């Protein structure tokens, strides 16, 4: 199965600030990837570079083995994109936008469009300049879905949606994910939504992917460990795979990635301590990896 996105040693630098630092990753058909990271960490920059909107400072970003900055119209038809800030024309109605977008698309799923308009209550006769932010967001998502792209990229797609609309949209992503020939990348700061739809996670931290892999594998590999020893711990511990630590006297709360039963026995012996192991939700994992 060939990758629809390939990133090799990808870097993006603005002035003297390096935002993306040597990222290597692939996106395969059937994957729904949640891109997580704190605000300002470079999630939008990464998505825009994947789409060819900006040139890498080093390395490469490829779409279906083609340089992302040089893809032709035929390849662009295989992509759907929802930016963080919509680019709708305020004087046009929702219906006008549909007609405009449809005129550029050789493939168009009108039954899907009609279904989503009804379910999402999008006011198609209203000028988008008079729509609420949430209504504009729904329309932007609809326009990205209507031609059934093979690669769908969404930058904070649910940020402006109410809980009901968010649930409807996430269900639509679940339906898309059922098609093994399509892939989705979406960034979000609402971590709870990720567990409903994503099967892969990219955790962007300080310009690098601190984690990339399966959601279930991530939840199984991160553990928060509480140690209670007879003697005081050092102020700071230097242990493999330790991503966060809170130490107070003879008590230590340590968070590890790549956790294993062998590590539990090792810590028990090393510190002669009582030990309690807790596996974490994705939201807690995110907070631990981004203190």
N, C-alpha and C positions, 0 to 999 in steps of 0.2 A: 504494500500500500504506500503510494508516494505522498509526501508531505505537501500540504497546500501552503504552509509557511515554513521557511527555514531561516534561522538567524545564526550567524557565525561570527563570533568575536565582535559583536555589534557595539559600537560606541557612538554617543552623541555628545558633542561639546558645544557650549555656548559661551563665547568669550573665553574666560579661563575656568569656567565651571564645567566639569564632566558630569552629565546627568545619567548617562547609561555607560556602564563599564564592562565591556567584554562579555556581552550576553550571548549564550548559546542555547538555542531551543528549537523545537519543531512542533508544528500543529498538524495532527493527522485527522482525516475524515472520521466523524463519529465522536470527536472530543468536544466537550463543553468546558471551556477553561475560564475560571474565575481569576482575574488579575487583582490582587489585593496589595495594598500599601497605604501608608499615611498620605494625607494631602500634600502635594508638592514634591512627592518622591520621584515622579517621572512617568506615571502611568499613561497620561495622555501623550507624552513625547514618544513612548514606546509604541503605542497604537498608531500614531501618525507616521512613525518611521516604517512600521510594518506595511502600511498602506502606500508608502512612497511619497508622502507629502513633504518629507524632508530627507536630505542626503545624509547618510552615515558619515561621521567624522573618521571612522575606521571600521573595518569589517564589512559585513553585507547583510542585507535583508532581501529575501527572495520569495516570490509568490509563484507557486507551481514551477519552480526551477528558473524563473525569470527575475531579472533585477527589478525590484519593486518600483524604482523610479522610472522604469522604461516600459512598463506594461502597456499593451495596446488596448483599444476599445473592447475587443472581443473578450479579453481577460477581465477587464473592469466589470463586464456584465455578470461575472461570476461572484461579485462581491456586493454585500450590503453593509452600509455604515450609518451609524447614528452618533453624531458628535455630541459632546457635552452641552454645547450651546447650539440650539437648532439654527438652521440656515434657511428657514421658510421665508417666503416673500410676503410681507405684511398686508399688501393690497389684494392678494389673491385669496380666494376661498379654499377650503379643504378640497372641494370638488375640482377646482381649477388645478390644484397641485396634482391630484390624481391623473387628470387628463394630460398634464405636462409630462409627468414622470412616465406614464404609460406610453407616450409617443416615442420614448427613447428605449423602451424595453421590448425586445423580440419575444420574451416570455412574460406572461402576466397572469396571475391566478386570481381572476375576478371573483369566484365564489369565496375564496379566502378573504379578499378585501371586503366584500359585502358582510361576511360573518363578523369580522373584527369591527367594522364600523358600527354594527348593531350592538355587539357585546360591550364595546368600549365607549359607546355613546359619544362618538366624535361628531360635532356639529358641522356637517360638510358644506352648508350654505353660508356659514359665517366666515368673514375675512379673518385670516390667521392673526392679524394685528389686534383683533378684538378677543381672541381666545385667551383662556387662562394658560398659565405656564404648563400645567398638567395636560391640558387638551392639545397644546402644541407638541408636547413630548409624545403623546399617543400617536398623533399624525405622523411625526418623524419616524417612529418605529414602524408604523404601517407602511410607509413608503419604502422603508428598507426591506420589509418582508415580502412585499407584493410580487416580486419577480423570483422568489424562492432561491436566494443566492446559495452557492455552495459554501461560501465563507461569510459569516455574519460577524461584524465587529461593532461593539456597542460601548460607548464611553459614558459611564454612570447613567445607564438608561432608566433607572427607576427613581432617580433623585427627586424628581418633581411629581411623582405619582402618589396618590393616596393608597392606603392599604389594600382596598378592593381592587383597584386598577393594577397594583403591583402583583397581586395574586393572579390576576387574569393574564398579565404579561408573562409571568414566570411559567404558567401552565403552557403558554404558547411556546416558550423555550423548550419545555419538556417534550412537546410534540415534535419540534425541530430536531431535538437530540435523538429521537427515535429513528431518524433517517441516518443510517450509517455512512451516507455519502456526503454529509454536510458537517461543517465544524463551526463552532461559536467561540468567540473570545469576548468577555465582557468585564469591564472594570466596575467596581462598586465599593462603597464604604459601609454598606449595610450587610454585614457579614452573615447575619442570620439567613438572608435570602440564598446565599451560596449553597448551603447544604441541601436545598430543595432541588436544585437543578444541575449543579456542576459535578463532573466526574474527575476533573483535574484542577489543580491549584498552582498558580504562579504567585509567589510572595516576593514582591519587589522591595528591597531594603538597601538604602545607601547606594543605589545605582546598579545593584546586582540582584540576580534571582536567588534569594536566600533559600528558597525551596521551589522545586518544580516536580510535580508528580501527582499520583492519585490522591484524591481527597481521603479515602478510607485509609490508605497507607500513612498519610500525614497524621491522622487522628490516632492511629495505632502506635506511631513512633515517638510522639511527644508525651512526656509525663512530668508532672510536678511532684517532687519528692520532698517530704518533710523528715528531717533527721533530728533526733534528740539524743545528745551524747552526754557522757559524764563530765567531760571537760569542754572548755570554750573552744569554738572554732576560730581559725584565723579570720581576720577582717575580710579577706577576699580569697576565694578558692580558684585554683587553676586546674580545671578538669576537662577532659575531652568531651566535646558535644554539649557543653554547658552554655545555655543561651541566656539565662537570667538567674540571679541569686539574691536572696535576702537573708542576712545573717545577723543574729542577735544572741550574743553570749553562747550558750551551749545548744542553741536551736538554729537550724538552717533550713531554708526553703529553697530548693534548687529545681530548675526546670531544664530538662535535657531533651535533645532531639536524638534520634537513633537509639531510643531506649530499649533495653533488653533485660531479661531475667538475670543474665550474667552480671550486668552492671549493678543490679540490686544487691546481689551477694557481695560484689566487690566493695561497694560503699559500706555495707554492714560491717565487713571485716576491717576496712581501712579506718573507720572512725569509731568502731565499737559502739554503734548507735542503734537505737530503735528506729525503724523506718516505716513510713507510710507512703504508698504510691497512689497517685490519683491521675487518671487519664482525663483529658480536657476536651471541651467543646471547641469548635473551630474559632469562635469569637475569643475564647480565652487563649487559644494558641496564638491568634493574631496579636493580642495584647502582650503576651509574653515575648513574642519575637520583635515587637515594636514598642519597647518601653519608653 
